[in-house]
Amino acid sequence: MRISVALVCAAAVMGCAMSQLRGTGDLGVVIERAAGRVQIVDTSQRTKIGAVSGLGDLSHAAIVYSRDGRYAYVFGRDGGLSKVDLLGQRLVKRIVQAGNSIGGAISQDGRLIAAQNYTPGGVRVFSAESLELLADMPAAYGDGKLSKVVGLADAPGNRFIWSLFDANEIWLADLSNPHNPIVRKFAAVGREPYDGLVTPDGRYYIAGLFGEDGLVLVDLWHPEAGARRILQGYGKGEEKLPVYKMPHLRGWAIAGDRAYLPAIGRHEVLVVDTKTWSETSRIAVAGQPVFVMARPDGRQVWVNFALPDNGKVQVIDTETQRIAQTLEPGKAVLHMEFTPRGENVWISARDDDRIIVYDTATLLPLATLSADKPSGIFFTARALRIGL
């Protein structure tokens, strides 16, 4: 009798455990910026499944994921770096590693977390397991000054690359030995590089320039070739417009053999040949683009905008190179994120306190989720991609 009871109890425990097992591939995080909290969401069911609080100032928060998609590393504006367990729905650890931080990256092997900092300017590298500080690389230039760091991205070979806004430089660091980073510096790349991206194949790093028309490119296969300018003078001869919100270049879209880039301060998306890095055409859009993001299959590009047009989203058909539709998801659209295979896109409308999920084939809304001043949306599929 005792054996039977034990077997029944063991079976019940095992059944309970099995019912709680799940993968992480359809999970994601929504930043609730005013609450210092993240929502954990299920992208297949289009529902919220939990929340984690106590993450500090998330007014300009960004997230990277561990290789298995279980842990989200949250970079807060207050310099906080938090490790969140999506499956356990809990805060594992939080440190304050700087005074002002705007994002970070994770190394190719998943062992290192790098944070880019405004104050003090520089990059700090931590153990992904323990958040122990492993390397500190101040962005020193000139007579002991420190530059704000922007555009930090991971690159193949356990390298990180970033831009120095005030110093007009780009740095590439090899962290194969995190206690002894090897840094290559590219000087005088152009005025005020303000953000950057690594192409999906990991070969090129591209930074936009705030102080002048044009962009700068580094070939990560051949860094010895130095940095070179591309798309110089794309606004030449035209009146400059005030910039209401800096474009976020991590959302630049590579679709097939074309890149779709936000023209800074202009109501245009630049179409660029990724073989020659020369402009092929422009697409007029409703306002100043902030995020320009390709659907995973490259069939569409979705664009949101700075004030006063930040209630709109436009969908570009990449075959015709024309606007297919203009949507109005809500007030203050801050971010968009495609599900891993692109059948849906999630859009945050901060001032309406909601997330709207659209079907990318029909362009019709499928679901609405409530959220407290939502901003960034980050799905675990990012764990498998370079530069995100």
Buried (B, 14 or more C-beta within 10 A) or exposed (E): EEEEEEEEEEEEEEEEEEEEEEEBBBBBBBBBBBBBBBBBBBBEEBEBEBBBEEBBBBBBBBBBBBBEBBBBBBBBBBBBBBBBBBBEEEBBEBBEBBEBBBBBBBBBEBBBBBBBBBEBBBBBBBEBEEBEEBBEBBBBBEEEEBBBBBBBBBBBEBBBBBBBBBBBBBBBBBBEEBEEBEEBEBEEBBEBBBBBBBBEEBBBBBBBBBEBBBBBBBBBEEBEEEBEBBBEEBBEEEEEEEBBBBBBBBBBBBBEEBBBBBBBBBBBBBBBEBEEBEBEEBBEBBBBBBBBBBBBBBBBBBBBBBEEBBBBBBBBEBEEBEBBEEBEBBEBBBBBBBBBEBBBBBBBBBEBBBBBBBEBEEBEEBBBBEBBBBBBBBBBBBBEEBBB
